[in-house]
Amino acid sequence: MSDALRKDIPISQPTYCKNDVGEVISGTVMYDWMHLRAVGPNCLKDNKFCGENTFLDDVNIKGDLFFDDPHHATNIGVCDLADVDCSHPISNQDLLVYNLAGNNWTNAGLPAGAPVALGDLTDTILTPPHLDGQHLVYSLGNWYNVTPTIPSLASLTDTNIVLPTLDQHLVYDGLFWVNQDLAPINVSSIVCTELTCPAIAGDQNDYEPVGYTDEISVLLINPTMNLNITGLVHKSGCYMTVYNNGTADAKLKTADPASLLVNQFSFGTDITIKEDEAIMLQYLHSINRWCTTIGKH
């Protein structure tokens, strides 16, 4: 008998349970399950089967239960089930959680650390459409999703931009960054900074005389004997004038590996600077070497 009671049992049409004198027992319903018990009615009262005052708690009901009593005209809810103990009030987004100690199911909120969606937070109000790159902005106790505006240069607090034209520059005037045309640079306004080099009496590799800095644009070399210069250390400038202020010749050797590649000359042939002659060097970053034109002082 106990094995049969644990099987799923389909529901058939219910009728009222009646007492011995034929009166309907309020709050009960009887089903055509005569095979469940050898004797007595098969009645359902308080969500449990009863018959001869015996409760059969291990029957698994499949389907909806409908009371045929006008006072119980609705379906049985979750909280009406025998193994569910709903605590009140039931809150929004409650879960049904099994309580091992009570051997029943009860309602509970989300456990700590459970994943939730951003829009489910109590202080967040998300409105569609949800677009890539949106920001959360706080206002009056809530966070809202908004599409940020892209600032322009003219909208910055430390700029004063008028209608720009091609090739203008941004220049600080002491209070604001303003757009203006770049002032033309005249050749006559370029300051040439000369360096009188110490006397040299032998070949020079990666030539870097004392006092040679980024600001130097003219080197006055002083050879005391005929010598070779295989390379000139490149600083940051593009142009360098080398003037022979000595008493002997200085030969600039082209592509001579005695100097580092970045300091070498690329002339096609060696160039000799005699006394009182000058040569203008131009540094080409595309080949990382010095090239030149030559002239007489």
C-alpha positions in Angstrom: 0.0 0.0 0.0 2.8 2.5 0.9 4.5 2.0 -2.5 1.3 2.9 -4.3 0.8 6.0 -2.3 4.1 7.4 -3.5 3.3 7.3 -7.2 2.0 10.3 -9.1 -1.8 10.1 -9.1 -3.9 11.9 -11.8 -6.9 14.0 -10.7 -10.4 13.1 -11.6 -13.6 15.1 -11.2 -14.1 15.9 -7.5 -17.4 15.8 -5.5 -18.3 16.9 -2.0 -17.4 14.8 1.0 -20.4 14.1 3.1 -21.0 12.9 6.6 -23.0 9.9 7.7 -26.3 11.7 7.4 -25.5 12.9 3.9 -24.6 16.5 4.8 -21.7 18.2 2.9 -18.7 18.6 5.0 -17.6 22.2 4.6 -14.1 22.8 3.3 -13.6 19.2 2.0 -13.6 17.7 -1.4 -13.7 14.0 -2.4 -12.0 12.4 -5.4 -12.7 9.1 -7.2 -9.6 7.5 -5.8 -11.2 4.4 -4.2 -8.1 2.4 -4.9 -6.1 4.5 -2.4 -7.9 3.1 0.6 -9.6 -0.2 1.2 -12.3 1.5 3.3 -13.6 5.0 4.0 -14.0 8.1 1.9 -11.1 9.7 0.1 -11.4 13.3 1.2 -9.1 16.3 1.0 -9.1 18.7 3.9 -6.5 21.4 4.7 -4.5 20.3 1.7 -4.2 16.7 3.1 -6.0 13.5 2.2 -8.1 12.1 5.0 -10.3 9.1 5.5 -11.4 7.6 8.8 -9.3 10.4 10.4 -6.1 9.1 8.8 -3.8 11.5 6.9 -1.9 10.3 3.9 1.0 12.9 3.6 3.1 11.1 1.0 0.7 11.4 -2.0 2.2 13.4 -4.9 -0.6 15.3 -6.7 -0.1 16.1 -10.4 -2.4 18.9 -11.8 -4.5 21.7 -10.4 -6.8 21.2 -7.5 -10.2 22.9 -7.7 -12.6 23.2 -4.8 -16.2 22.6 -5.7 -17.2 24.7 -2.7 -18.5 28.2 -3.4 -16.3 29.4 -0.6 -13.2 28.0 -2.3 -13.7 28.9 -6.0 -10.0 29.6 -6.8 -7.0 27.4 -7.4 -4.8 26.3 -4.5 -1.8 28.8 -4.3 1.8 28.0 -3.6 1.4 29.0 0.0 -1.5 26.6 0.4 0.7 23.5 -0.3 1.4 21.2 2.6 5.2 21.5 2.4 5.3 25.3 1.9 5.4 27.7 4.8 5.1 31.3 3.4 6.1 34.0 5.8 4.3 37.3 5.4 4.6 39.8 3.9 5.8 38.3 0.6 8.2 40.9 -0.9 8.9 41.6 -4.6 11.5 39.2 -6.1 11.2 36.8 -3.1 12.5 33.3 -3.8 11.2 29.9 -2.7 14.0 28.4 -0.5 14.1 25.0 1.1 14.3 25.0 4.8 16.1 21.8 5.9 15.3 22.2 9.6 11.6 22.7 9.0 11.5 20.2 6.1 9.5 22.7 4.0 9.8 25.5 1.5 9.6 29.1 2.5 9.9 32.5 0.8 13.1 34.5 1.2 14.9 37.5 -0.4 17.9 37.2 -2.6 20.9 35.9 -0.6 23.9 38.2 0.0 26.2 38.4 -3.0 23.6 37.1 -5.4 24.0 38.6 -9.0 21.5 41.2 -9.9 20.9 43.4 -12.9 21.9 47.1 -12.8 18.3 48.1 -13.4 17.1 46.1 -10.4 18.9 48.3 -7.9 16.6 50.5 -5.9 18.5 53.7 -6.7 18.9 53.1 -10.4 16.4 54.1 -13.1 17.3 52.9 -16.6 15.3 54.2 -19.5 15.6 52.8 -23.1 17.3 52.9 -25.4 20.4 51.5 -23.7 23.3 52.6 -26.0 27.0 51.9 -26.1 29.0 54.5 -24.3 26.3 55.8 -22.0 27.1 57.0 -18.5 25.4 56.8 -15.2 24.5 60.3 -13.8 23.3 60.9 -10.3 20.4 63.2 -9.7 17.9 63.7 -6.9 18.7 60.3 -5.2 18.9 58.1 -8.3 21.3 57.1 -11.0 20.1 57.6 -14.6 21.6 56.4 -17.9 22.4 59.3 -20.2 24.4 59.6 -23.5 27.3 61.9 -22.8 27.9 65.0 -24.9 31.3 65.3 -26.6 32.9 68.6 -25.6 34.5 70.9 -28.3 37.7 72.9 -28.0 35.7 76.1 -27.8 33.6 74.7 -24.9 36.6 74.4 -22.6 36.8 77.0 -19.7 40.4 78.1 -20.6 40.0 78.6 -24.3 38.7 81.6 -26.3 38.2 80.4 -29.8 36.9 82.5 -32.7 36.1 81.2 -36.2 39.3 79.2 -37.0 41.0 79.2 -40.4 43.4 76.8 -42.0 46.8 76.1 -40.4 46.1 78.3 -37.3 47.8 77.5 -34.0 46.6 77.5 -30.4 48.6 80.1 -28.5 48.3 81.0 -24.8 47.8 84.7 -24.2 48.3 84.7 -20.4 44.6 84.1 -19.7 43.2 81.8 -22.4 44.3 79.6 -25.3 43.4 81.5 -28.4 43.6 80.5 -32.1 45.7 82.7 -34.4 47.9 82.6 -37.4 51.5 81.6 -36.9 53.8 84.6 -37.2 56.2 84.2 -40.3 59.8 83.4 -39.5 62.3 85.5 -41.5 65.8 84.1 -42.2 67.2 87.4 -40.9 65.7 86.9 -37.5 67.4 83.5 -36.9 70.2 83.9 -34.4 73.4 82.1 -35.3 75.3 80.9 -32.3 79.0 80.4 -33.0 81.4 78.2 -31.1 85.2 78.7 -31.5 86.5 75.1 -31.2 89.8 74.2 -29.5 92.7 73.5 -31.7 92.9 70.0 -33.1 96.1 68.3 -34.4 94.8 64.8 -35.4 91.9 62.9 -37.0 88.5 63.2 -35.3 85.8 60.5 -35.1 82.3 61.5 -33.8 83.6 65.0 -33.5 82.1 66.8 -30.5 84.2 69.8 -29.5 84.1 71.2 -25.9 81.1 73.6 -25.6 79.1 72.0 -28.5 75.4 72.1 -27.5 72.0 72.1 -29.2 72.1 75.8 -29.5 75.3 76.0 -31.6 74.7 76.6 -35.3 78.3 77.6 -36.4 81.5 75.7 -35.6 84.8 77.5 -36.1 87.2 74.6 -36.2 91.0 75.1 -35.7 93.1 72.4 -37.4 96.8 72.9 -36.9 97.7 70.1 -39.3 96.0 68.4 -42.2 93.5 65.9 -40.7 90.3 63.9 -41.3 86.9 64.3 -39.6 84.8 61.1 -40.1 81.7 62.3 -38.4 80.0 65.2 -36.4 77.8 64.4 -33.4 74.2 65.2 -34.3 72.4 67.2 -31.7 68.8 68.4 -32.3 69.4 71.0 -35.0 68.9 70.5 -38.8 71.6 72.9 -40.0 75.3 73.4 -39.1 77.9 75.6 -40.7 81.5 74.4 -40.3 84.1 77.2 -40.9 87.9 76.4 -41.1 89.5 79.0 -38.8 92.8 77.1 -38.6 96.0 76.9 -40.4 95.6 73.4 -42.2 93.1 71.5 -44.2 90.2 69.5 -42.7 88.9 66.7 -44.8 85.3 65.5 -44.1 85.2 61.8 -44.9 82.0 60.4 -46.4 80.4 57.2 -45.0 83.4 56.5 -42.9 82.6 53.7 -40.3 85.1 55.1 -37.8 82.2 57.3 -36.7 78.7 56.1 -35.7 76.3 55.9 -38.6 74.1 58.7 -37.2 77.1 61.1 -37.1 78.5 60.2 -40.5 78.6 62.4 -43.7 76.9 61.4 -46.9 78.5 63.4 -49.7 79.2 60.9 -52.5 82.9 61.9 -52.2 85.2 63.3 -49.5 85.2 67.1 -49.1 88.2 69.1 -48.0 87.6 72.4 -46.2 90.7 74.6 -46.7 91.6 77.6 -44.5 88.9 80.3 -44.6 86.4 78.0 -46.3 83.0 77.1 -45.0 80.6 74.3 -45.5 76.9 74.1 -44.6 75.6 70.8 -43.4 72.0 69.7 -43.4 70.9 66.7 -41.3 68.5 64.4 -43.1 66.5 62.3 -40.7 65.3 60.0 -43.5 68.9 58.6 -43.8 70.2 59.8 -40.4 73.3 61.4 -41.8 74.7 64.8 -42.8 74.6 66.1 -46.4 76.0 69.4 -47.7 76.6 72.2 -50.2 80.0 73.9 -50.2 81.0 77.6 -50.6 84.1 79.9 -50.4 84.5 82.5 -47.6 
